[in-house]
Structures are given as structure tokens and as C-alpha cells.
């Protein structure tokens, strides 16, 4: 067996930002850009962009999605992003590769932090990690359930250390929800089937996402979002990820049924080039753009948007 068989390719910043022709990221971008918005000015007024999740009020529904590759984004990039999240009063999603000291620094900065943990086949390992991150101050635990299988060899995916991931069963989801002391979020839900399974298992938060082209030709999140929203309970919080780069993208997601959104790659680029102040400006500008769309569609807040303001480009 070759020494490098089964190993992950060397990572670079350019690889992280890769945008291949024909992949799900490009399909999602095309879908977002063909959604058009009508104006409803009469009887409208200034709108609110406030949001709430995990019992916490936020100034914006645009959260900072979990990212990797901080080593490519300059000195103290994690802390700089955390300081931006605190100033913005939004959630910063973390990845489990951070050290305990880095997580403590994020929480100590005043940022509201939530952790994404891989779907380890060993459920007890997952639960132990979730407890550790909760004890370190994370206010919610997510798991990217779509990381179950490997793109490289068609088997189970695994960590950098070779620890296997795997698909979650409905019973395992129930155990996770029952065991955790903080809210659990299923990330990588991209079908009515999985959304309903989560709902039936007591999962009250999902992230509709294809995880940066984890599967080629994935359905765009906003294409499947309305069907998911109709299928799940009214108390299910639905978050959308993938391609949410602007306030217009955020508005379209909210109009079609999302409660909040995550943005990641836009944050990565800005954090690398302009640091904390750049991230603050990015999210504030996108939130202002979102508010403009709310104002101009007669939407008083993010929870009261008539989905019929969205039209599909057909000419």
C-alpha cells in the first residue's frame, strides 16, 4: 500500500476557496442569482433586523459560519474574528480543531460561540467532545451530519487522525438531544426526509446546507428550503448556509423560510485581507442591505416576509 493512500491532500488557502466549474457551489450561486425581488413600498416602514436563537437576541440574522484554515488568515485570526462577532452581536460558529485555549479566548472575548463537531461513528466520543466544548462555554453544539461519507474513496469519512465518521440514526439523534445540556443543531440537512427525521427525533435546529460542495450536483439550499419549511414543526429553527455572501442572499433565504443564515467564505476572504474591522464592516454592510430589502418589500422584520415577493427569472 502506498504511504499516502487514504491521506487528505495538502491544504492551501486557494484550495479552501476553490470554486470548480459545475460543482454545487456554482449551481447554488446561479440559483441565488436568478431569484428576483419585487417592491412593496406603499404602507411600508423601517424594518428590524433583530433575530433570536438559543434564547439569545442578536442584532442580525447573519451569523459567522464555521471556517477552517485560520493559519492562512494572519496572526491571531481566531481572536480577531471573535472580537468582530462580539462587536456585531452575532453568533460565531467554531470548528472542533481549535485548541482549548483558543476556545477559551473566543468565549473570553465576549463572543457568543457555538461548536460544530464531526459525526464520529463512536457516539460516546461525540458526546464526550460535546460536553467538553459545552464546559468551555459554547452555547450550542452542531454536527455536520453530511460528513459521514468520503468523497475520495466512497467509504466512511474520517478525521485527520483516521477516526471514522458515519451516518447518524434517528435513535442516535434522540440520544444526542436528550444528553446534551445545550441546544443541538443538525448541519448538512438537504432534504425533506432528513429534516423530518430530525424533527421526529426532537432536533429543534437544523442547517440546510451542502457543505461547500461535499457532494457534486447537490440541490441548492434555497430550492429545497420551502419544502423543508412546510414539512417540519413550527418550532423548528431553520438556518441556511452556502453562498450567503450578501444582504440580498440573506433576504432571499429569509423570504423562502429561513430563520437565520450563516456566511463563511465571504468572512474568510475579508478576515484574511482586512482583519477584524473588515469582518465588522462586511456584516454591517450586509445587514444594512438586508434591511433595505425588508423596507422595500413591506416586511416589518425578518419573521414577516411574504415569500411571494420572490420571483424566478424566466425571460
URGI-V536421 format. One record per pair of residues at least 12 apart in sequence whose ideal C-beta (glycine too) atoms are under 10 Angstrom apart, sorted by the first residue. I is the first residue (numbers start at 1). GAP is how many residues later the second one is. If there is no record, write none. Layout:
# URGI-V536421
i=<I & I>
gap=<GAP & GAP>
This chain:
# URGI-V536421
i=<5 & 5 & 6 & 6 & 6 & 6 & 6 & 6 & 7 & 7 & 7 & 8 & 8 & 8 & 8 & 8 & 9 & 11 & 11 & 11 & 11 & 11 & 12 & 12 & 13 & 13 & 13 & 13 & 13 & 13 & 13 & 14 & 15 & 15 & 16 & 16 & 16 & 16 & 16 & 16 & 16 & 16 & 17 & 17 & 17 & 17 & 17 & 17 & 17 & 18 & 18 & 19 & 19 & 19 & 20 & 20 & 22 & 22 & 22 & 23 & 23 & 23 & 23 & 23 & 23 & 23 & 24 & 24 & 24 & 24 & 24 & 24 & 24 & 24 & 24 & 24 & 24 & 24 & 24 & 24 & 24 & 25 & 25 & 25 & 25 & 25 & 25 & 25 & 25 & 26 & 26 & 27 & 27 & 27 & 27 & 27 & 27 & 27 & 27 & 27 & 28 & 28 & 28 & 28 & 28 & 28 & 28 & 28 & 28 & 28 & 28 & 28 & 28 & 28 & 29 & 29 & 29 & 29 & 29 & 30 & 30 & 31 & 31 & 31 & 31 & 31 & 31 & 31 & 31 & 32 & 32 & 32 & 32 & 32 & 32 & 32 & 32 & 32 & 32 & 32 & 32 & 32 & 33 & 33 & 33 & 33 & 33 & 34 & 34 & 34 & 34 & 35 & 35 & 35 & 35 & 35 & 35 & 35 & 35 & 35 & 35 & 35 & 35 & 35 & 35 & 36 & 36 & 36 & 36 & 36 & 36 & 36 & 37 & 37 & 37 & 37 & 37 & 37 & 37 & 37 & 37 & 37 & 38 & 38 & 38 & 38 & 38 & 38 & 38 & 38 & 39 & 39 & 39 & 39 & 39 & 39 & 40 & 40 & 40 & 40 & 40 & 40 & 40 & 40 & 41 & 41 & 41 & 41 & 42 & 43 & 44 & 44 & 44 & 44 & 44 & 44 & 44 & 45 & 45 & 45 & 45 & 46 & 46 & 46 & 46 & 47 & 47 & 47 & 47 & 47 & 47 & 47 & 47 & 47 & 47 & 47 & 47 & 47 & 47 & 47 & 48 & 48 & 48 & 48 & 48 & 48 & 48 & 48 & 49 & 49 & 49 & 49 & 49 & 49 & 49 & 49 & 49 & 49 & 49 & 49 & 49 & 50 & 50 & 50 & 50 & 51 & 51 & 51 & 51 & 51 & 51 & 51 & 51 & 51 & 51 & 51 & 52 & 52 & 52 & 52 & 52 & 53 & 53 & 53 & 53 & 53 & 53 & 53 & 53 & 53 & 53 & 53 & 53 & 53 & 54 & 54 & 54 & 54 & 54 & 54 & 54 & 54 & 54 & 54 & 55 & 55 & 55 & 56 & 56 & 56 & 56 & 56 & 56 & 56 & 57 & 58 & 58 & 58 & 58 & 58 & 58 & 59 & 59 & 59 & 59 & 59 & 59 & 59 & 60 & 60 & 60 & 60 & 60 & 60 & 60 & 60 & 60 & 60 & 60 & 60 & 60 & 60 & 60 & 60 & 61 & 61 & 61 & 61 & 61 & 61 & 61 & 61 & 61 & 61 & 61 & 61 & 61 & 61 & 61 & 61 & 61 & 61 & 62 & 62 & 62 & 62 & 62 & 62 & 62 & 62 & 62 & 62 & 62 & 62 & 62 & 62 & 62 & 62 & 62 & 62 & 62 & 62 & 62 & 62 & 63 & 63 & 63 & 63 & 63 & 63 & 63 & 63 & 63 & 63 & 63 & 63 & 63 & 63 & 63 & 63 & 63 & 63 & 63 & 64 & 64 & 64 & 64 & 64 & 64 & 64 & 64 & 64 & 64 & 64 & 64 & 64 & 64 & 64 & 64 & 64 & 64 & 64 & 64 & 64 & 64 & 64 & 65 & 65 & 65 & 65 & 65 & 65 & 65 & 65 & 65 & 65 & 65 & 65 & 65 & 65 & 65 & 65 & 65 & 65 & 65 & 65 & 65 & 66 & 66 & 66 & 66 & 66 & 66 & 66 & 66 & 66 & 66 & 66 & 66 & 66 & 66 & 66 & 66 & 66 & 67 & 67 & 67 & 67 & 67 & 67 & 67 & 67 & 67 & 67 & 67 & 68 & 68 & 68 & 68 & 68 & 68 & 69 & 69 & 69 & 69 & 70 & 70 & 70 & 70 & 70 & 70 & 70 & 72 & 72 & 72 & 73 & 73 & 73 & 73 & 73 & 73 & 73 & 73 & 74 & 74 & 74 & 74 & 74 & 75 & 76 & 76 & 76 & 76 & 77 & 77 & 77 & 77 & 77 & 78 & 78 & 78 & 78 & 78 & 78 & 78 & 78 & 78 & 78 & 78 & 79 & 79 & 79 & 79 & 79 & 79 & 79 & 80 & 80 & 80 & 80 & 80 & 80 & 80 & 80 & 81 & 81 & 81 & 81 & 81 & 81 & 81 & 81 & 81 & 81 & 81 & 82 & 82 & 82 & 82 & 82 & 82 & 82 & 82 & 82 & 82 & 82 & 82 & 82 & 83 & 83 & 83 & 83 & 83 & 83 & 83 & 83 & 83 & 83 & 84 & 84 & 84 & 84 & 84 & 84 & 84 & 84 & 84 & 84 & 84 & 84 & 84 & 84 & 84 & 85 & 85 & 85 & 85 & 85 & 85 & 85 & 85 & 85 & 85 & 85 & 86 & 86 & 86 & 86 & 86 & 86 & 86 & 86 & 87 & 87 & 87 & 87 & 87 & 87 & 87 & 87 & 87 & 88 & 88 & 88 & 88 & 88 & 88 & 88 & 89 & 89 & 89 & 90 & 90 & 90 & 90 & 90 & 90 & 90 & 91 & 91 & 91 & 91 & 91 & 91 & 91 & 91 & 91 & 92 & 92 & 92 & 92 & 92 & 92 & 92 & 92 & 92 & 93 & 93 & 93 & 93 & 93 & 93 & 93 & 93 & 93 & 93 & 93 & 93 & 93 & 93 & 93 & 94 & 94 & 94 & 94 & 94 & 94 & 94 & 94 & 94 & 94 & 94 & 94 & 95 & 95 & 95 & 95 & 95 & 96 & 96 & 96 & 96 & 96 & 96 & 96 & 96 & 96 & 96 & 96 & 96 & 97 & 97 & 97 & 98 & 98 & 98 & 98 & 100 & 100 & 100 & 100 & 101 & 102 & 103 & 103 & 103 & 103 & 103 & 103 & 104 & 104 & 106 & 106 & 106 & 107 & 107 & 107 & 107 & 108 & 111 & 112 & 112 & 112 & 112 & 113 & 113 & 113 & 113 & 113 & 113 & 114 & 114 & 114 & 114 & 114 & 114 & 114 & 114 & 114 & 114 & 115 & 115 & 115 & 115 & 115 & 115 & 115 & 115 & 115 & 115 & 115 & 115 & 115 & 115 & 115 & 116 & 116 & 116 & 116 & 116 & 116 & 116 & 116 & 116 & 116 & 116 & 116 & 117 & 117 & 117 & 117 & 117 & 117 & 117 & 117 & 117 & 117 & 117 & 117 & 118 & 118 & 118 & 118 & 118 & 118 & 118 & 118 & 118 & 118 & 118 & 118 & 119 & 119 & 119 & 119 & 119 & 119 & 119 & 119 & 119 & 119 & 119 & 119 & 119 & 119 & 119 & 119 & 119 & 119 & 120 & 120 & 120 & 120 & 120 & 120 & 120 & 120 & 121 & 121 & 121 & 121 & 121 & 121 & 121 & 121 & 121 & 121 & 121 & 122 & 122 & 122 & 122 & 123 & 123 & 123 & 123 & 123 & 123 & 123 & 123 & 124 & 124 & 125 & 125 & 126 & 126 & 126 & 126 & 126 & 126 & 126 & 126 & 127 & 127 & 127 & 127 & 127 & 127 & 129 & 129 & 130 & 130 & 130 & 130 & 130 & 130 & 130 & 130 & 131 & 131 & 131 & 131 & 133 & 134 & 134 & 134 & 135 & 138 & 139 & 139 & 140 & 140 & 140 & 140 & 140 & 140 & 141 & 141 & 141 & 141 & 141 & 141 & 141 & 142 & 142 & 142 & 142 & 142 & 142 & 142 & 142 & 142 & 142 & 143 & 143 & 143 & 143 & 143 & 143 & 143 & 143 & 143 & 143 & 143 & 144 & 144 & 144 & 144 & 144 & 144 & 144 & 144 & 144 & 144 & 144 & 145 & 145 & 145 & 145 & 145 & 145 & 145 & 145 & 145 & 145 & 145 & 145 & 145 & 145 & 145 & 145 & 145 & 145 & 146 & 146 & 146 & 146 & 146 & 146 & 146 & 146 & 146 & 146 & 146 & 146 & 146 & 146 & 146 & 147 & 147 & 147 & 147 & 147 & 147 & 147 & 147 & 148 & 148 & 148 & 148 & 148 & 148 & 148 & 149 & 149 & 149 & 149 & 149 & 150 & 150 & 151 & 151 & 151 & 151 & 157 & 168 & 168 & 168 & 168 & 168 & 168 & 169 & 169 & 170 & 170 & 170 & 170 & 170 & 170 & 171 & 172 & 173 & 173 & 173 & 173 & 173 & 173 & 173 & 174 & 174 & 174 & 174 & 175 & 176 & 176 & 176 & 177 & 177 & 177 & 177 & 177 & 178 & 178 & 183 & 183 & 183 & 183 & 184 & 184 & 184 & 184 & 184 & 184 & 184 & 185 & 185 & 185 & 185 & 185 & 185 & 185 & 185 & 186 & 186 & 186 & 186 & 186 & 186 & 186 & 186 & 186 & 187 & 187 & 187 & 187 & 187 & 187 & 187 & 187 & 187 & 188 & 188 & 188 & 188 & 188 & 188 & 188 & 188 & 188 & 189 & 189 & 189 & 189 & 189 & 189 & 189 & 189 & 189 & 189 & 189 & 190 & 190 & 190 & 190 & 190 & 190 & 190 & 190 & 190 & 190 & 190 & 190 & 190 & 190 & 190 & 190 & 190 & 191 & 191 & 191 & 191 & 191 & 191 & 192 & 192 & 192 & 192 & 192 & 192 & 192 & 193 & 193 & 194 & 194 & 194 & 195 & 195 & 195 & 195 & 195 & 195 & 195 & 195 & 195 & 195 & 195 & 196 & 196 & 196 & 196 & 196 & 198 & 198 & 198 & 199 & 199 & 199 & 199 & 199 & 199 & 200 & 200 & 203 & 203 & 203 & 204 & 204 & 204 & 204 & 204 & 205 & 205 & 205 & 205 & 205 & 205 & 206 & 206 & 206 & 206 & 206 & 206 & 206 & 207 & 207 & 207 & 207 & 207 & 207 & 207 & 207 & 207 & 207 & 207 & 208 & 208 & 208 & 208 & 208 & 208 & 208 & 208 & 208 & 208 & 208 & 208 & 208 & 208 & 208 & 208 & 209 & 209 & 209 & 209 & 209 & 209 & 209 & 209 & 209 & 210 & 210 & 210 & 210 & 211 & 211 & 212 & 212 & 212 & 212 & 212 & 213 & 218 & 220 & 220 & 221 & 221 & 221 & 221 & 221 & 221 & 221 & 221 & 221 & 221 & 221 & 222 & 222 & 222 & 222 & 222 & 222 & 222 & 222 & 222 & 222 & 222 & 222 & 223 & 224 & 225 & 225 & 225 & 225 & 225 & 225 & 225 & 225 & 225 & 226 & 226 & 226 & 226 & 226 & 227 & 228 & 228 & 228 & 228 & 229 & 229 & 229 & 229 & 229 & 230 & 232 & 236 & 237 & 237 & 237 & 238 & 238 & 238 & 238 & 238 & 238 & 238 & 239 & 239 & 239 & 239 & 239 & 239 & 240 & 240 & 240 & 240 & 240 & 240 & 240 & 240 & 240 & 240 & 241 & 241 & 241 & 241 & 241 & 241 & 242 & 242 & 242 & 242 & 242 & 243 & 243 & 243 & 243 & 243 & 244 & 244 & 244 & 244 & 244 & 244 & 244 & 244 & 245 & 245 & 245 & 245 & 245 & 245 & 245 & 245 & 246 & 246 & 246 & 246 & 246 & 246 & 246 & 247 & 247 & 247 & 247 & 247 & 247 & 247 & 247 & 247 & 247 & 247 & 248 & 248 & 248 & 248 & 248 & 249 & 249 & 249 & 249 & 249 & 249 & 250 & 250 & 250 & 250 & 250 & 250 & 250 & 250 & 251 & 251 & 251 & 251 & 251 & 251 & 251 & 251 & 251 & 251 & 251 & 251 & 251 & 251 & 252 & 252 & 252 & 252 & 252 & 253 & 254 & 254 & 254 & 254 & 254 & 254 & 254 & 254 & 254 & 255 & 255 & 255 & 255 & 255 & 255 & 255 & 255 & 255 & 255 & 255 & 256 & 256 & 256 & 257 & 257 & 258 & 258 & 259 & 259 & 260 & 261 & 261 & 261 & 263 & 263 & 263 & 263 & 266 & 266 & 266 & 266 & 267 & 267 & 267 & 269 & 270 & 270 & 290 & 293 & 293 & 296 & 297 & 297>
gap=<147 & 148 & 144 & 146 & 147 & 149 & 152 & 156 & 145 & 153 & 155 & 142 & 144 & 150 & 151 & 152 & 143 & 57 & 58 & 60 & 61 & 149 & 57 & 60 & 56 & 58 & 59 & 60 & 255 & 256 & 259 & 58 & 54 & 57 & 51 & 52 & 53 & 56 & 57 & 196 & 249 & 252 & 52 & 55 & 195 & 248 & 251 & 252 & 255 & 194 & 195 & 193 & 194 & 246 & 193 & 196 & 191 & 194 & 195 & 187 & 189 & 190 & 192 & 193 & 194 & 195 & 166 & 186 & 187 & 188 & 189 & 190 & 191 & 192 & 193 & 194 & 195 & 196 & 197 & 218 & 219 & 185 & 187 & 188 & 193 & 195 & 217 & 218 & 240 & 187 & 217 & 183 & 186 & 189 & 190 & 191 & 192 & 193 & 196 & 216 & 181 & 182 & 184 & 185 & 190 & 191 & 192 & 193 & 194 & 195 & 214 & 215 & 216 & 221 & 191 & 213 & 214 & 216 & 220 & 190 & 213 & 188 & 189 & 190 & 191 & 192 & 212 & 221 & 281 & 188 & 189 & 190 & 191 & 210 & 211 & 212 & 213 & 214 & 216 & 217 & 220 & 221 & 210 & 215 & 216 & 219 & 280 & 277 & 278 & 279 & 280 & 185 & 187 & 188 & 213 & 214 & 216 & 217 & 218 & 220 & 221 & 275 & 276 & 277 & 278 & 216 & 273 & 274 & 275 & 276 & 277 & 278 & 211 & 214 & 215 & 218 & 256 & 259 & 260 & 272 & 273 & 274 & 258 & 259 & 260 & 268 & 270 & 271 & 272 & 273 & 254 & 256 & 257 & 258 & 259 & 270 & 255 & 256 & 257 & 258 & 259 & 266 & 268 & 269 & 254 & 255 & 256 & 257 & 256 & 255 & 250 & 251 & 252 & 253 & 254 & 255 & 256 & 249 & 250 & 253 & 255 & 245 & 248 & 249 & 254 & 243 & 244 & 245 & 246 & 247 & 248 & 249 & 250 & 251 & 252 & 253 & 254 & 255 & 257 & 258 & 243 & 246 & 251 & 252 & 253 & 254 & 255 & 256 & 12 & 13 & 198 & 201 & 205 & 237 & 238 & 239 & 241 & 242 & 245 & 252 & 253 & 39 & 251 & 252 & 253 & 12 & 38 & 39 & 40 & 203 & 208 & 209 & 210 & 250 & 251 & 252 & 185 & 207 & 208 & 250 & 251 & 37 & 38 & 59 & 61 & 86 & 87 & 130 & 132 & 152 & 184 & 186 & 206 & 207 & 37 & 58 & 60 & 85 & 86 & 128 & 129 & 131 & 151 & 183 & 84 & 85 & 128 & 33 & 34 & 35 & 56 & 58 & 83 & 84 & 32 & 30 & 31 & 32 & 33 & 54 & 202 & 28 & 29 & 30 & 31 & 224 & 225 & 228 & 28 & 29 & 30 & 31 & 187 & 190 & 200 & 201 & 223 & 224 & 226 & 227 & 228 & 230 & 231 & 242 & 29 & 30 & 178 & 179 & 189 & 190 & 192 & 193 & 197 & 198 & 199 & 200 & 201 & 226 & 229 & 240 & 241 & 242 & 26 & 28 & 29 & 182 & 184 & 185 & 187 & 188 & 191 & 192 & 198 & 199 & 200 & 201 & 204 & 205 & 220 & 221 & 222 & 224 & 225 & 228 & 22 & 25 & 27 & 28 & 29 & 30 & 49 & 51 & 144 & 176 & 178 & 181 & 197 & 198 & 199 & 200 & 201 & 204 & 220 & 17 & 18 & 20 & 21 & 24 & 26 & 27 & 28 & 29 & 30 & 47 & 48 & 49 & 50 & 198 & 199 & 200 & 202 & 203 & 207 & 215 & 218 & 219 & 26 & 27 & 28 & 30 & 51 & 122 & 142 & 144 & 147 & 174 & 176 & 177 & 179 & 196 & 197 & 198 & 199 & 200 & 201 & 202 & 203 & 26 & 27 & 28 & 29 & 30 & 31 & 32 & 48 & 49 & 50 & 76 & 78 & 121 & 141 & 175 & 196 & 198 & 14 & 25 & 26 & 27 & 28 & 196 & 197 & 198 & 200 & 201 & 204 & 27 & 29 & 30 & 144 & 196 & 200 & 26 & 28 & 199 & 203 & 25 & 27 & 28 & 32 & 198 & 201 & 202 & 196 & 199 & 200 & 194 & 195 & 196 & 197 & 198 & 199 & 200 & 202 & 197 & 198 & 199 & 200 & 201 & 200 & 26 & 29 & 199 & 200 & 191 & 194 & 195 & 198 & 199 & 14 & 16 & 17 & 20 & 21 & 24 & 25 & 27 & 28 & 31 & 193 & 23 & 26 & 27 & 29 & 30 & 32 & 197 & 29 & 191 & 194 & 195 & 196 & 197 & 198 & 199 & 13 & 25 & 28 & 30 & 186 & 187 & 189 & 190 & 194 & 195 & 198 & 12 & 20 & 21 & 23 & 24 & 25 & 26 & 27 & 28 & 29 & 30 & 31 & 194 & 22 & 23 & 26 & 27 & 28 & 192 & 193 & 194 & 196 & 197 & 25 & 27 & 183 & 186 & 187 & 191 & 192 & 193 & 194 & 195 & 196 & 197 & 198 & 199 & 200 & 21 & 24 & 25 & 26 & 27 & 28 & 182 & 191 & 194 & 195 & 198 & 20 & 23 & 24 & 25 & 26 & 27 & 190 & 194 & 22 & 23 & 24 & 189 & 190 & 192 & 193 & 196 & 197 & 23 & 191 & 192 & 194 & 195 & 196 & 199 & 21 & 22 & 23 & 21 & 22 & 170 & 172 & 173 & 193 & 197 & 20 & 21 & 22 & 23 & 48 & 49 & 148 & 169 & 171 & 14 & 15 & 17 & 19 & 20 & 21 & 22 & 175 & 187 & 19 & 20 & 21 & 22 & 23 & 45 & 47 & 49 & 92 & 94 & 114 & 146 & 148 & 169 & 171 & 12 & 13 & 17 & 19 & 20 & 21 & 22 & 23 & 39 & 42 & 44 & 48 & 20 & 21 & 22 & 23 & 49 & 19 & 20 & 21 & 22 & 24 & 33 & 34 & 36 & 37 & 45 & 47 & 63 & 21 & 62 & 63 & 15 & 17 & 35 & 38 & 32 & 33 & 35 & 36 & 35 & 34 & 12 & 29 & 30 & 33 & 34 & 35 & 32 & 33 & 30 & 31 & 32 & 29 & 30 & 31 & 32 & 29 & 26 & 25 & 26 & 27 & 28 & 20 & 23 & 24 & 25 & 26 & 27 & 19 & 24 & 25 & 26 & 27 & 28 & 68 & 69 & 71 & 91 & 14 & 15 & 17 & 18 & 19 & 21 & 22 & 23 & 24 & 25 & 26 & 27 & 28 & 67 & 70 & 17 & 22 & 24 & 25 & 26 & 27 & 28 & 31 & 69 & 71 & 72 & 91 & 12 & 13 & 15 & 16 & 21 & 24 & 25 & 26 & 27 & 59 & 67 & 70 & 25 & 26 & 27 & 29 & 30 & 39 & 40 & 41 & 45 & 46 & 47 & 48 & 24 & 25 & 26 & 27 & 28 & 29 & 37 & 38 & 45 & 46 & 47 & 48 & 49 & 53 & 57 & 67 & 68 & 69 & 23 & 27 & 38 & 39 & 43 & 44 & 45 & 46 & 27 & 35 & 36 & 37 & 42 & 43 & 44 & 45 & 46 & 47 & 51 & 41 & 42 & 43 & 44 & 43 & 45 & 46 & 48 & 49 & 52 & 53 & 56 & 51 & 55 & 38 & 39 & 15 & 17 & 39 & 42 & 46 & 49 & 50 & 53 & 14 & 45 & 48 & 49 & 52 & 53 & 12 & 14 & 12 & 13 & 46 & 49 & 50 & 51 & 52 & 54 & 48 & 49 & 50 & 51 & 49 & 46 & 47 & 48 & 46 & 44 & 43 & 44 & 40 & 42 & 43 & 44 & 45 & 65 & 35 & 39 & 40 & 41 & 42 & 43 & 44 & 41 & 42 & 43 & 44 & 45 & 46 & 63 & 64 & 65 & 97 & 22 & 25 & 30 & 33 & 41 & 42 & 43 & 44 & 45 & 60 & 64 & 13 & 21 & 41 & 42 & 43 & 44 & 63 & 65 & 67 & 70 & 97 & 20 & 21 & 22 & 23 & 27 & 28 & 41 & 42 & 43 & 44 & 45 & 49 & 52 & 53 & 58 & 61 & 62 & 66 & 19 & 21 & 40 & 41 & 42 & 43 & 44 & 48 & 61 & 63 & 64 & 65 & 68 & 69 & 72 & 12 & 18 & 19 & 20 & 40 & 41 & 64 & 67 & 16 & 17 & 18 & 19 & 20 & 40 & 66 & 16 & 17 & 18 & 65 & 66 & 14 & 15 & 62 & 63 & 64 & 65 & 57 & 18 & 26 & 29 & 30 & 33 & 35 & 28 & 32 & 27 & 28 & 30 & 31 & 32 & 33 & 30 & 29 & 13 & 24 & 25 & 27 & 28 & 29 & 30 & 26 & 27 & 28 & 29 & 26 & 25 & 26 & 27 & 21 & 24 & 25 & 26 & 27 & 23 & 24 & 20 & 21 & 22 & 54 & 14 & 17 & 18 & 19 & 20 & 21 & 22 & 13 & 18 & 19 & 20 & 21 & 22 & 52 & 54 & 12 & 13 & 15 & 17 & 18 & 19 & 20 & 21 & 22 & 18 & 19 & 20 & 21 & 22 & 24 & 52 & 54 & 75 & 18 & 19 & 20 & 21 & 22 & 23 & 26 & 27 & 53 & 14 & 17 & 18 & 19 & 20 & 32 & 35 & 39 & 43 & 49 & 50 & 16 & 17 & 18 & 19 & 20 & 21 & 24 & 25 & 28 & 29 & 30 & 31 & 33 & 34 & 35 & 38 & 52 & 17 & 28 & 33 & 36 & 37 & 40 & 32 & 35 & 36 & 37 & 38 & 39 & 40 & 35 & 38 & 12 & 14 & 34 & 13 & 29 & 30 & 32 & 33 & 34 & 35 & 36 & 37 & 41 & 43 & 32 & 35 & 36 & 37 & 40 & 30 & 34 & 38 & 29 & 32 & 33 & 34 & 36 & 37 & 32 & 33 & 29 & 33 & 34 & 28 & 29 & 31 & 32 & 33 & 31 & 32 & 33 & 34 & 54 & 55 & 22 & 26 & 30 & 31 & 32 & 33 & 34 & 14 & 30 & 31 & 32 & 33 & 34 & 35 & 51 & 53 & 54 & 55 & 12 & 13 & 14 & 16 & 17 & 20 & 21 & 30 & 31 & 32 & 33 & 34 & 45 & 49 & 50 & 53 & 12 & 30 & 31 & 32 & 33 & 34 & 35 & 53 & 55 & 14 & 31 & 32 & 33 & 30 & 31 & 29 & 30 & 31 & 52 & 53 & 29 & 24 & 22 & 23 & 17 & 18 & 19 & 20 & 21 & 22 & 23 & 32 & 35 & 37 & 40 & 18 & 20 & 21 & 22 & 27 & 30 & 31 & 33 & 34 & 35 & 36 & 88 & 33 & 32 & 13 & 15 & 27 & 28 & 30 & 31 & 32 & 33 & 82 & 29 & 30 & 31 & 81 & 84 & 30 & 12 & 28 & 29 & 30 & 27 & 28 & 29 & 30 & 78 & 27 & 25 & 23 & 21 & 22 & 23 & 15 & 18 & 19 & 20 & 21 & 22 & 23 & 14 & 19 & 20 & 21 & 22 & 23 & 12 & 13 & 14 & 16 & 17 & 18 & 19 & 20 & 21 & 22 & 12 & 17 & 20 & 21 & 22 & 23 & 19 & 20 & 21 & 22 & 23 & 18 & 20 & 21 & 22 & 23 & 14 & 17 & 18 & 19 & 20 & 21 & 22 & 42 & 18 & 19 & 20 & 21 & 22 & 24 & 37 & 41 & 17 & 20 & 36 & 39 & 40 & 43 & 44 & 36 & 38 & 39 & 40 & 41 & 42 & 43 & 44 & 45 & 46 & 47 & 38 & 41 & 42 & 44 & 45 & 12 & 14 & 17 & 37 & 40 & 41 & 12 & 13 & 36 & 37 & 39 & 40 & 43 & 52 & 35 & 38 & 39 & 40 & 41 & 42 & 43 & 45 & 46 & 48 & 51 & 54 & 58 & 59 & 41 & 53 & 55 & 57 & 58 & 37 & 36 & 39 & 40 & 45 & 47 & 48 & 49 & 51 & 53 & 38 & 39 & 42 & 44 & 47 & 50 & 51 & 52 & 53 & 54 & 55 & 49 & 51 & 54 & 48 & 50 & 44 & 47 & 43 & 44 & 42 & 25 & 29 & 41 & 16 & 19 & 20 & 23 & 13 & 16 & 17 & 20 & 12 & 15 & 16 & 13 & 12 & 13 & 12 & 12 & 16 & 13 & 12 & 13>
